[in-house]
Amino acid sequence: MASCSSLFFVLFVFCFYSGVIPSFVEVTCDRTTKAQFNHQSMLRCMVNPKQTKTIGIILVVWRKTGLENPVAVFDTRNAKPEYKKQQGYEFADRSLDTTNVSLLISNTKLQHEGEYKCEVTTDSGTATSTTMLEVTAKYNTPTVRSIDRKDTPNVHKTLICEASGGYPQGQLHWFDENKTEWTKSAKLTENKRNDGLSELSSELPLLTGSTFSEYTCVVYSASYGEEDSASILVDTPSRVSGIKTPGSAIIAPVVVIGSLIVGLLMALLFFRRRSQRTHHEVSASDPDVDQPTKGGVNGKDSMA
């Protein structure tokens, strides 16, 4: 009998130190939570009993990977429940009378992004679970402007599109009025703001001879979702000056019609003069036409 008790004790100690003491609860959390920058976010976790009975929560500890101290603690082991939290964190259910142990972040920033672990101790055992918080920020409406370029050969303008306030890094794409994409011809640059958000700038050179009058800059998120866009109208080059003026579409037909009228008038004048000259030549060579002679009326010499 004593040997059985000793064996049970050894097994208990082994299980205790190896961490395999059976638990009658589990913690389930959302695998990933996507939060908007500067908005409230919630890491959802629930304590689920494995047996059909109520459970009492003794200790809840929320930790973030990379931080030494917990971000939130709820401890009932003392006479008065103790509640600790870092700034910006709190429990969704402050009393923890239910099995909801979710964590709230009041104003989500980029530093809140990362992996979190929820450790729960109850009167029916302990359990842990992890969840990932991903932070996103939407870019502001882009602005598009153009600048004249005289320092670059074969380039008469450069279009510049700018968008800021996004995270993770997105993309700026260019399209003409026919929905043809010109992004490969543009140069994209990114700068980081002090708050970690991105500032994007894209430059699209317009070659001399380009014929498109409108371009659109579209902002895409990191997951390639279209967020916003802006368009700009530009002058299109003509054959002579390189810039198509608003009245060129009217002037060209007028010039063509005027040239045709002048050509017709000159042709009519030419044919009229030719007709008159032909008539004169015919009159001079016709034998039926009376012409004066040296000898008189019948062509004989006059006699005194």
C-alpha positions in Angstrom: 0.0 0.0 0.0 2.8 2.4 0.9 4.5 1.6 -2.4 1.4 2.5 -4.3 1.2 5.8 -2.5 4.8 6.6 -3.2 4.3 5.8 -6.9 1.3 8.1 -7.1 3.2 10.9 -5.4 6.1 10.5 -7.8 3.8 10.6 -10.8 2.0 13.7 -9.4 5.3 15.5 -8.9 6.5 14.5 -12.4 3.3 15.7 -14.0 3.4 19.0 -12.0 6.9 19.9 -13.1 6.4 18.7 -16.6 3.3 20.8 -17.0 1.0 18.0 -18.1 -1.5 18.2 -15.3 -4.8 17.8 -17.0 -6.9 20.9 -17.3 -10.7 21.1 -17.6 -10.7 24.4 -19.4 -9.4 25.9 -22.7 -8.9 29.3 -24.1 -9.9 30.0 -27.6 -8.9 33.2 -29.4 -9.3 34.6 -32.9 -6.3 33.6 -34.9 -5.9 37.1 -36.4 -7.4 40.5 -35.7 -7.2 43.3 -38.2 -7.5 46.7 -36.7 -7.7 50.2 -38.1 -5.1 52.8 -37.1 -6.5 55.3 -34.6 -9.5 53.1 -33.9 -10.5 50.8 -31.0 -9.6 47.2 -31.5 -10.5 44.0 -29.6 -8.5 40.8 -29.2 -11.3 38.2 -28.7 -10.7 35.3 -26.3 -13.1 33.1 -24.4 -12.6 30.5 -21.6 -14.5 27.3 -22.4 -15.0 24.6 -19.8 -14.5 21.1 -21.0 -17.1 19.8 -18.6 -20.6 21.1 -18.1 -20.1 23.1 -15.0 -19.4 26.7 -14.1 -15.9 27.9 -13.6 -14.3 30.6 -11.5 -11.6 32.7 -13.0 -8.6 33.2 -10.7 -5.9 34.9 -12.8 -5.8 36.4 -16.3 -2.5 37.6 -17.8 -2.2 39.3 -21.2 1.3 39.5 -22.7 2.7 41.0 -25.9 5.7 39.4 -27.6 8.7 41.6 -27.2 7.5 43.3 -24.0 8.9 42.3 -20.6 5.9 43.2 -18.5 2.3 42.1 -19.1 0.0 44.6 -20.8 -3.0 43.6 -18.6 -3.5 41.5 -15.4 -6.6 40.5 -13.4 -5.8 38.7 -10.1 -8.3 37.5 -7.6 -5.9 35.5 -5.4 -5.9 38.2 -2.8 -8.8 39.4 -0.7 -9.4 42.3 -3.0 -9.2 41.6 -6.8 -6.2 43.3 -8.4 -6.5 44.9 -11.8 -3.3 46.2 -13.6 -2.9 47.4 -17.1 -0.6 49.4 -19.3 -1.9 52.6 -20.9 -4.3 52.0 -23.7 -5.2 48.4 -22.7 -8.2 47.2 -20.7 -10.4 44.1 -20.4 -13.6 44.0 -22.4 -15.4 42.6 -19.3 -13.9 44.5 -16.4 -15.5 42.3 -13.7 -14.6 39.0 -15.5 -17.8 37.5 -14.1 -18.2 35.7 -17.4 -15.9 33.6 -19.5 -15.0 36.6 -21.8 -11.4 37.5 -21.2 -11.0 39.6 -24.4 -8.6 42.5 -24.4 -9.5 46.1 -25.6 -7.0 48.6 -27.1 -8.6 52.0 -27.0 -6.6 53.8 -29.7 -4.7 51.4 -31.9 -1.2 52.4 -33.1 1.5 50.7 -35.1 3.3 49.7 -31.9 0.3 47.6 -30.9 0.8 45.3 -33.8 2.2 41.9 -33.0 1.5 38.6 -31.2 -0.3 38.4 -27.9 -0.7 35.6 -25.4 -3.6 35.1 -23.0 -2.9 33.0 -19.9 -5.9 32.0 -17.8 -6.0 30.3 -14.4 -9.3 28.9 -13.1 -10.5 26.7 -10.4 -10.7 23.9 -13.0 -7.2 24.3 -14.4 -5.1 26.6 -16.6 -5.0 27.3 -20.3 -3.2 29.6 -22.8 -3.8 30.8 -26.3 -2.2 33.3 -28.7 -3.6 35.8 -31.2 -2.1 38.1 -33.8 -3.0 41.8 -34.2 -2.5 43.4 -37.6 -2.8 47.2 -38.0 -3.8 48.8 -41.2 -4.2 52.5 -42.2 -6.0 53.8 -45.3 -4.3 56.3 -47.5 -5.7 59.8 -47.9 -7.1 60.9 -51.2 -4.2 61.4 -53.6 -3.2 64.7 -55.2 -2.0 65.0 -58.7 -0.1 67.9 -60.3 2.0 68.5 -63.4 5.3 70.4 -64.0 6.9 71.4 -67.3 10.2 69.7 -68.0 12.9 71.3 -70.2 15.9 69.6 -68.6 15.0 66.1 -69.8 15.2 65.2 -73.5 12.0 64.1 -75.2 10.0 64.9 -72.0 7.7 67.9 -72.0 5.8 67.3 -68.7 6.0 65.2 -65.5 2.9 64.2 -63.6 3.3 63.8 -59.8 0.9 61.8 -57.6 1.2 61.9 -53.8 -0.7 60.0 -51.1 0.0 59.7 -47.4 -1.2 58.2 -44.1 -1.2 54.5 -45.2 0.1 51.3 -43.7 1.4 48.8 -44.7 3.1 50.3 -47.8 0.7 50.5 -50.8 1.1 51.3 -54.4 0.3 54.1 -56.8 -0.8 53.1 -60.3 -1.3 55.3 -63.5 -4.0 54.9 -66.1 -4.8 57.0 -69.2 -8.3 57.9 -70.4 -8.5 54.5 -72.2 -7.8 52.6 -69.0 -4.3 51.6 -70.3 -1.9 51.3 -67.4 1.4 53.3 -67.4 2.7 52.3 -64.0 5.9 50.7 -65.4 6.9 54.1 -66.8 6.6 55.8 -63.4 9.0 56.0 -60.5 7.6 55.3 -57.0 9.2 56.5 -53.7 8.2 56.0 -50.1 9.0 57.9 -47.0 8.1 57.1 -43.3 6.4 59.6 -41.1 7.2 59.9 -37.4 4.1 57.9 -36.6 5.3 55.1 -38.9 2.8 55.6 -41.6 3.8 55.8 -45.3 4.1 58.7 -47.7 4.0 57.7 -51.4 5.1 59.7 -54.4 5.0 58.6 -58.0 6.4 60.5 -61.0 5.2 59.8 -64.5 7.1 61.5 -67.4 5.1 62.4 -70.5 7.1 62.1 -73.7 6.9 64.6 -76.4 4.3 63.4 -78.9 2.0 61.7 -76.3 -1.7 62.0 -77.3 -3.6 61.4 -74.1 -5.4 64.3 -72.4 -6.3 62.7 -69.1 -4.4 60.5 -66.5 -5.7 59.0 -63.3 -3.6 58.0 -60.3 -5.1 55.2 -58.2 -4.0 54.3 -54.7 -3.9 50.6 -53.8 -3.4 49.1 -50.3 -0.8 46.5 -49.5 -3.4 43.8 -50.2 -4.0 45.4 -53.6 -7.4 46.8 -52.8 -8.3 50.0 -54.5 -8.7 52.8 -51.9 -9.0 56.1 -53.8 -8.0 57.9 -57.0 -7.5 61.4 -58.6 -7.4 62.5 -62.2 -5.7 65.4 -64.1 -6.2 66.9 -67.5 -3.1 67.7 -69.5 -2.5 69.4 -72.9 -1.7 67.0 -75.7 1.2 67.8 -78.1 0.5 69.0 -81.7 2.7 68.3 -84.7 4.2 71.8 -84.7 4.6 73.2 -81.3 4.3 70.1 -79.2 1.3 71.5 -77.3 -2.2 71.1 -78.7 -4.2 74.3 -78.2 -8.0 74.2 -77.5 -8.7 75.9 -81.0 -6.5 73.6 -83.0 -9.4 71.2 -83.6 -11.4 74.1 -85.3 -8.5 75.7 -87.1 -7.4 72.6 -88.9 -10.7 72.0 -90.7 -11.0 75.7 -91.6 -7.5 75.6 -93.2 -8.4 72.5 -95.2 -11.7 73.9 -96.5 -10.1 77.2 -97.4 -7.4 75.5 -99.3 -10.0 73.5 -101.3 -11.9 76.7 -102.1 -8.8 78.5 -103.3 -7.9 75.5 -105.4 -11.3 75.4 -107.0 -11.2 79.1 -107.8 -7.8 78.8 -109.4 -8.9 75.8 -111.4 -12.0 77.7 -112.7 -9.8 80.7 -113.6 -7.4 78.5 -115.4 -10.1 76.8 -117.5 -11.7 80.1 -118.3 -8.5 81.6 -119.6 -7.8 78.4 -121.6 -11.3 78.5 -123.1 -10.9 82.2 -124.2 -7.5 81.4 -125.8 -8.9 78.4 -127.7 -11.8 80.5 -129.0 -9.4 83.2 -130.3 -7.2 80.6 -132.1 -10.3 79.0 -133.8 -11.6 82.4 -135.0 -8.2 83.3 -136.5 -8.0 80.0 -138.5 -11.6 79.7 -139.8 -11.8 80.3 -143.7 -15.4 81.3 -143.5 -14.5 84.4 -141.6 -14.0 87.6 -143.8 -10.5 88.9 -143.8 -9.1 92.0 -145.6 -6.9 91.4 -148.7 -4.4 93.6 -150.6 -6.2 93.6 -154.0 -9.7 94.6 -153.1 -12.8 92.8 -152.3 -12.2 89.8 -154.6 -8.5 89.7 -154.2 -7.7 91.3 -157.6 -5.7 94.4 -158.2 -7.7 97.6 -158.6 -7.5 99.3 -161.9 -7.4 103.0 -162.2 
